[in-house]
Amino acid sequence: PNLYQELSDNDCLEGPTSLKCGKLLLEMHNQIGNVNIYDIYKRCYEEDTKTFDESSNYSPLNLKYLGPSISHNVGLDPPCINNAAATQYLNMEQTRSAIHALPATAIGPWEICSDKVEYKKLYNSVLPAYEVLTQHYRVLVYSGDSDGAVPYLGTIQWINYFESGNTPIQDWRAWTVLDSGDAGYDATAQVAGYATVYSNLNFVTVKGA
């Protein structure tokens, strides 16, 4: 709770925007510990995916806010991921030629994690698209609950903003799969997720996805 408050006070909840945020977020990841962040219900892939300097640490954060000791290119595997096959395939000369990628001698080898590609947003938000869609259609938004890297809490946040001032018809209730195969609720059945229903939008979580 104290670390969360510090992250909030320093405007770090949207990502590392300063050196202080970078350090706080690294502390957050250290506190989370050895959890498969991409599927919190599963174990990490236990085999080594490639050899690298054990003294170096993978960081999921923006490099420029982690201090001068971090190298320019990450060059390491994200935790719990086996990218050996992808690395081998995407670094084959035939593959690079087929996808019209420059040779490794020109731009370096393909890596699962690097800062070589710069992404630029065309749109800061897709909320205007939902404003148009919900005028003509009922919208279903669904999220799995096992991804800690892109958790459904972010989805809840933008839906709450989108539905600001609107009271849910049904607020955060469990749902199950009925014997008929339809979604509903049976108190004796295994919970399959949770749902919130608005007049123009349904939000559903899917357990274990």
Phi, psi and omega per residue, in radians:
P1 nan -0.697 -3.123
N2 -1.172 -0.705 3.133
L3 -1.165 -0.696 3.106
Y4 -1.059 -0.753 3.129
Q5 -1.100 -0.690 3.117
E6 -1.162 -0.696 3.063
L7 -1.081 -0.734 3.141
S8 -1.170 -0.761 -3.110
D9 -1.105 -0.508 -3.103
N10 -1.757 0.267 3.103
D11 0.962 0.793 -3.099
C12 -1.814 -0.015 -3.036
L13 -1.250 -0.346 3.111
E14 -1.621 0.040 3.136
G15 2.236 3.063 -3.080
P16 -1.367 1.758 -3.122
T17 -1.813 0.026 3.133
S18 -2.755 2.924 3.105
L19 -1.085 -0.672 3.123
K20 -1.096 -0.748 3.113
C21 -1.102 -0.705 3.123
G22 -1.018 -0.758 -3.138
K23 -1.191 -0.694 3.128
L24 -1.145 -0.711 -3.129
L25 -1.215 -0.607 3.035
L26 -1.103 -0.690 3.085
E27 -1.106 -0.668 3.112
M28 -1.063 -0.806 3.140
H29 -1.124 -0.624 3.098
N30 -1.148 -0.649 3.122
Q31 -1.220 -0.578 3.102
I32 -1.078 -0.682 3.061
G33 1.443 -2.797 -3.022
N34 -1.425 1.317 3.126
V35 -2.089 2.398 3.041
N36 -1.208 1.719 -3.007
I37 -1.163 -0.357 -3.129
Y38 -1.546 -0.276 3.059
D39 -2.770 1.615 -2.952
I40 -1.182 -0.225 3.131
Y41 -1.592 -0.113 -3.068
K42 -2.013 2.779 3.070
R43 -1.314 2.785 3.038
C44 -1.239 2.696 3.009
Y45 -1.177 2.147 -2.904
E46 -1.555 -0.309 -3.112
E47 -1.436 2.578 3.070
D48 -1.182 2.367 -3.126
T49 -1.609 -0.494 3.011
K50 -2.941 2.856 -3.108
T51 -1.473 2.322 3.050
F52 -2.624 2.948 -3.094
D53 -1.149 1.979 -3.083
E54 -1.151 -0.293 3.132
S55 -1.349 -0.242 3.119
S56 -1.560 2.626 -3.125
N57 -2.112 2.298 3.012
Y58 -1.168 2.456 3.040
S59 -2.271 2.314 3.121
P60 -1.446 0.083 -2.996
L61 -1.789 2.901 3.130
N62 -1.080 2.165 -2.966
L63 -1.065 -0.655 -2.988
K64 -1.200 -0.192 3.124
Y65 -1.831 0.228 -3.108
L66 -1.889 0.126 3.071
G67 1.664 2.906 -3.037
P68 -1.245 -0.216 -3.084
S69 -1.349 -0.249 -3.120
I70 -1.489 2.286 -3.115
S71 -1.194 2.854 -3.057
H72 -1.107 -0.820 3.102
N73 -1.797 2.388 -3.112
V74 -1.109 -0.966 3.036
G75 1.144 0.266 -3.133
L76 -2.154 2.936 3.094
D77 -1.511 2.350 2.947
P78 -1.021 2.617 -3.100
P79 -1.089 2.545 3.030
C80 1.261 0.192 -3.111
I81 -1.977 2.365 3.004
N82 -1.867 1.767 -3.107
N83 -1.905 0.358 -3.082
A84 -1.047 -0.805 -3.111
A85 -1.133 -0.769 3.141
A86 -1.113 -0.729 3.134
T87 -1.087 -0.786 3.140
Q88 -1.123 -0.786 -3.075
Y89 -1.166 -0.801 -3.059
L90 -1.335 -0.144 3.069
N91 -1.811 0.083 3.024
M92 -1.277 2.443 -3.131
E93 -1.024 -0.684 -3.128
Q94 -1.122 -0.694 -3.141
T95 -1.162 -0.831 -3.122
R96 -1.057 -0.662 3.113
S97 -1.177 -0.714 -3.094
A98 -1.148 -0.594 -3.128
I99 -1.694 0.181 3.072
H100 1.058 0.660 3.042
A101 -1.620 2.531 3.086
L102 -1.128 2.699 3.141
P103 -1.136 2.770 -3.119
A104 -1.060 -0.501 3.123
T105 -1.152 -0.376 -3.117
A106 -1.636 -0.700 -3.036
I107 -2.198 0.025 -3.137
G108 1.572 2.942 -3.122
P109 -1.283 2.777 3.023
W110 -1.245 2.387 3.062
E111 -2.299 2.538 -3.127
I112 -1.193 -0.422 -3.090
C113 -2.427 1.954 3.089
S114 -2.739 3.007 3.099
D115 -1.977 0.461 -3.105
K116 -1.314 -0.522 -3.121
V117 -1.722 2.227 3.098
E118 -1.814 2.177 3.138
Y119 -1.736 2.415 3.098
K120 -2.132 2.293 -3.121
K121 -1.357 2.332 2.983
L122 -1.443 -0.580 -3.116
Y123 -2.324 2.354 3.109
N124 -1.317 -0.389 -3.105
S125 -2.698 2.587 3.051
V126 -1.774 0.145 -3.140
L127 -1.000 -0.670 3.091
P128 -1.011 -0.559 3.097
A129 -1.139 -0.710 3.116
Y130 -1.204 -0.548 3.088
E131 -1.083 -0.661 3.104
V132 -1.296 -0.824 -3.080
L133 -1.058 -0.774 -3.061
T134 -1.247 -0.170 3.037
Q135 -1.357 -0.335 -3.059
H136 -2.132 -0.381 -3.051
Y137 -2.410 2.705 2.903
R138 -1.427 2.342 -3.034
V139 -1.910 2.344 3.036
L140 -1.900 2.132 3.053
V141 -1.985 2.184 -3.120
Y142 -2.279 2.596 -3.132
S143 -2.462 2.512 2.944
G144 -1.283 2.878 -3.116
D145 -1.981 0.173 -3.057
S146 -1.849 -0.077 -3.105
D147 -1.606 1.913 3.118
G148 -1.473 -0.272 3.133
A149 -1.354 -0.708 3.067
V150 -2.211 1.342 -2.998
P151 -1.340 2.789 -3.114
Y152 -1.225 -0.212 3.109
L153 -1.069 -0.575 3.072
G154 -1.159 -0.638 3.092
T155 -1.132 -0.745 3.104
I156 -1.056 -0.670 -3.104
Q157 -1.089 -0.825 -3.100
W158 -1.299 -0.507 3.078
I159 -1.179 -0.721 3.084
N160 -1.047 -0.688 3.098
Y161 -1.174 -0.758 -3.124
F162 -1.106 -0.686 -3.089
E163 -1.665 0.323 -3.094
S164 -0.901 2.148 -3.139
G165 1.631 -0.233 3.121
N166 -1.680 2.301 3.128
T167 -1.544 2.271 3.120
P168 -1.082 2.513 3.028
I169 -1.216 -0.711 3.012
Q170 -2.351 2.253 -3.023
D171 -1.916 2.040 2.979
W172 0.709 1.356 3.114
R173 -2.212 2.690 -3.133
A174 -1.229 2.629 2.991
W175 -2.292 2.705 -3.129
T176 -2.353 2.933 3.029
V177 -1.635 2.111 -3.115
L178 -1.364 2.909 3.129
D179 -1.016 -0.494 3.139
S180 -1.308 -0.197 -3.084
G181 1.658 -0.150 3.122
D182 -1.446 2.813 3.042
A183 -1.448 2.414 3.117
G184 -2.958 -2.512 3.071
Y185 -2.522 2.177 3.062
D186 -2.255 2.031 -3.040
A187 -1.099 -0.317 -3.126
T188 -1.664 -0.092 -3.070
A189 -1.694 2.840 3.113
Q190 -1.211 2.298 3.104
V191 -1.114 2.280 -3.138
A192 -1.758 -0.189 -3.135
G193 2.771 -2.860 -3.117
Y194 -2.362 2.693 -3.058
A195 -2.440 2.534 2.975
T196 -2.204 2.279 -3.024
V197 -2.035 2.170 2.998
Y198 -1.922 3.014 -3.121
S199 -1.156 -0.467 -3.068
N200 -2.104 -0.050 -3.016
L201 -2.701 2.419 3.007
N202 -1.986 2.369 3.013
F203 -2.013 2.240 -3.058
V204 -2.299 2.336 2.957
T205 -1.761 2.584 3.141
V206 -2.040 2.049 -3.056
K207 -1.149 2.273 3.059
G208 1.418 0.109 -3.126
A209 -1.826 nan nan
